[in-house]
Amino acid sequence: MTIAIMGAMQEEIEPLLEFFTDVIIEEYGANKYYKCRYNSHDIILAYSKIGKVFASLTATTMIEKFGAKKLLFSGVAGAISSDLKIGDLIVATKLCQHDLDITAFGHPSGYVPEGSIYVQSDSELLKLSRDVAKELGISLKEGIIATGDQFVADRKRKEWIESRFKADALEMEGASVGVVCQALGVPFFVLRAISDSADDDAGVDFDEFLKTSAKNSAEFLAKMLEKI
């Protein structure tokens, strides 16, 4: 089985590449895709670049060109919930697009006709993540992750997203990847390590904790791969 592993930034996949050997690089669609074997699986790994458009393009390529049958996303996120601290791991039970707005036509925020506000993560991969967390003896949070094409560093915007979507964390790619996977029938899973608090100090926190948070997320994902 071919398993896709995605991140948005190079810093998010560099820790993952350390787990693999005999990696072959293939360039396609102005991006690099890293191919290798791990246990009995073919692995295709890439960072999409930041944002929903690039993430959608990369996810679609991994599924349609490289034949991925499952997709795992590893990266960092900003905390909305006060229960989340920098370095914590959170898995998305479902995701939404907080910047999708056609409320002028009477639709709720995050909704598009013939779609839905939330996209659901794969239940089997969620269960597997709980098993891994228990085995590693770490605390794994679960919750709603909101996606949008903006780096949120504003307390009022953060509070609005929490109020409207009941979101626990936010980032810039997950929901778009989920929409692609749902449309193409591919189970997906989004794991994020908290790198900032999505408020006025978010930029400073993000730069300082990006690499360590990405490494936490990558190590957990690699453990999941061993059990798939």
C-alpha positions in Angstrom: 0.0 0.0 0.0 1.2 3.5 -0.8 0.9 5.9 2.1 1.3 9.7 1.6 2.9 11.9 4.3 2.5 15.6 4.0 3.7 18.8 5.7 3.3 22.4 4.6 6.9 23.5 5.2 10.3 22.0 4.7 10.8 22.2 8.5 7.8 20.0 8.9 9.1 17.1 6.8 12.8 17.3 7.5 12.3 15.3 10.8 10.3 12.7 8.9 12.9 12.2 6.2 15.4 11.2 8.9 13.4 8.0 9.4 13.8 6.8 5.8 16.6 5.5 3.7 17.2 5.0 -0.1 15.0 8.0 -0.8 14.3 8.8 -4.5 13.3 12.4 -5.4 10.8 13.0 -8.2 9.8 16.4 -9.4 6.3 17.1 -10.5 4.1 20.1 -10.7 6.8 22.5 -9.5 7.3 20.4 -6.3 9.5 17.6 -5.0 8.2 14.2 -4.0 10.3 11.8 -1.9 9.7 8.1 -2.5 10.9 5.2 -0.4 9.9 1.9 1.2 9.2 1.6 4.9 8.3 -1.8 6.4 6.0 -3.2 3.7 4.7 0.1 2.4 5.6 2.5 -0.3 5.9 6.0 1.1 5.4 9.2 -0.8 6.4 12.3 1.1 6.3 16.0 0.3 5.8 19.5 1.7 3.2 21.4 -0.2 4.2 25.0 0.6 1.9 27.1 2.8 -1.8 27.6 2.1 -4.9 25.8 1.0 -4.2 25.9 -2.8 -0.8 24.4 -2.6 -2.0 21.8 0.0 -4.9 20.8 -2.3 -2.6 20.5 -5.3 -0.1 18.3 -3.4 -2.7 16.1 -1.8 -4.4 15.5 -5.2 -1.0 14.7 -6.8 -0.1 12.2 -4.1 -3.4 10.4 -4.7 -3.9 10.7 -8.4 -0.3 10.4 -9.7 1.4 8.4 -6.9 -1.5 6.2 -5.9 -1.7 7.0 -2.2 -4.4 5.0 -0.4 -4.0 6.8 3.0 -2.8 10.3 3.7 -1.1 11.5 7.0 -0.5 15.2 7.6 2.2 16.3 10.1 2.9 19.9 11.1 2.3 22.7 13.5 -0.6 24.8 14.6 -1.7 27.7 16.7 -3.6 27.0 19.9 -7.1 28.3 20.4 -8.2 26.2 23.3 -6.7 27.3 26.7 -6.0 23.6 27.3 -3.3 23.5 24.6 0.2 24.6 25.3 3.2 25.0 23.1 4.6 21.5 22.2 1.3 19.7 22.8 0.1 17.3 20.1 -3.5 17.5 18.8 -5.2 15.3 16.2 -8.2 16.7 14.3 -11.5 14.8 14.8 -12.9 17.2 12.1 -11.8 20.3 10.3 -13.3 23.4 8.9 -12.4 26.4 6.7 -12.7 29.5 8.9 -12.1 31.9 5.9 -14.8 30.4 3.6 -17.5 33.1 3.7 -20.6 33.3 1.5 -22.8 34.5 4.4 -24.0 37.3 2.1 -26.2 34.6 0.4 -27.6 33.3 3.7 -25.2 30.4 4.3 -23.4 29.9 7.5 -19.6 30.7 7.7 -17.5 27.8 6.4 -20.2 26.3 4.3 -20.4 26.0 0.5 -23.4 24.6 -1.4 -23.2 20.8 -1.9 -20.6 20.7 0.7 -20.5 20.9 4.5 -18.9 23.0 7.2 -16.8 20.2 8.6 -14.9 17.4 7.1 -14.4 14.3 9.2 -11.1 12.5 9.9 -10.8 8.8 9.4 -12.0 6.9 12.5 -9.5 4.0 12.2 -6.5 6.3 12.0 -7.8 8.3 15.0 -8.1 5.0 17.0 -4.5 4.1 15.9 -3.3 7.5 17.2 -4.9 6.8 20.6 -3.1 3.5 20.7 0.2 5.0 19.9 -0.2 7.8 22.4 -1.0 5.2 25.1 2.0 3.1 24.2 4.3 6.2 24.3 2.8 7.4 27.5 2.0 10.9 26.1 -1.0 13.1 26.3 -2.7 13.4 22.9 -5.4 16.0 22.5 -8.3 15.7 20.1 -10.4 18.4 18.7 -11.6 20.6 15.9 -9.0 22.3 13.8 -9.8 25.3 11.7 -8.0 26.1 8.4 -7.6 29.4 6.6 -5.3 31.3 4.3 -4.0 33.6 6.9 -1.5 33.3 9.8 -3.7 34.3 12.7 -1.9 36.6 15.2 -4.9 38.5 16.4 -6.8 37.7 19.6 -10.2 39.0 18.3 -10.0 36.8 15.2 -8.9 33.8 17.3 -11.9 34.3 19.6 -14.3 34.6 16.6 -13.0 31.3 15.2 -13.4 29.6 18.6 -17.0 31.0 19.0 -18.1 30.2 15.4 -16.6 26.8 14.9 -15.8 25.5 18.4 -12.3 25.1 17.1 -9.4 24.1 19.4 -6.5 25.0 17.0 -5.9 26.6 13.7 -3.6 26.3 10.7 -3.4 26.9 7.0 -3.8 23.5 5.2 -5.6 20.7 7.0 -9.2 21.2 5.9 -8.3 21.6 2.3 -6.4 18.3 2.4 -9.4 16.7 4.1 -11.8 17.9 1.4 -9.6 16.4 -1.3 -9.3 13.1 0.5 -13.0 12.9 1.2 -13.8 13.6 -2.5 -11.4 10.9 -3.7 -12.2 8.3 -1.0 -8.9 8.3 0.7 -8.7 8.0 4.6 -6.8 10.9 6.1 -5.4 12.0 9.4 -4.1 15.4 10.5 -1.7 15.7 13.4 -0.4 19.1 14.7 2.0 20.2 17.3 1.3 23.5 18.9 3.9 26.1 18.0 2.1 29.4 19.1 -1.0 30.8 20.8 -2.5 32.6 17.7 -2.5 35.9 19.5 -0.4 39.0 19.4 2.8 37.1 20.2 2.1 34.3 17.7 4.9 35.4 15.3 7.6 35.3 17.9 6.4 32.0 19.4 6.1 30.4 15.9 9.7 31.2 14.9 11.1 30.0 18.3 9.2 26.7 18.5 8.6 25.7 14.9 11.4 23.1 14.7 10.9 21.5 18.0 7.1 21.3 17.6 7.5 19.8 14.1 9.9 17.2 15.4 7.4 16.2 18.1 4.7 15.7 15.4 7.0 13.8 13.1 8.2 11.4 15.7 4.6 10.5 16.6 3.7 10.0 12.9 6.6 7.7 12.3 5.4 5.6 15.2 2.0 5.4 13.6 3.5 4.2 10.4 5.0 1.2 12.1 1.6 0.1 13.1 -0.4 0.7 9.8 
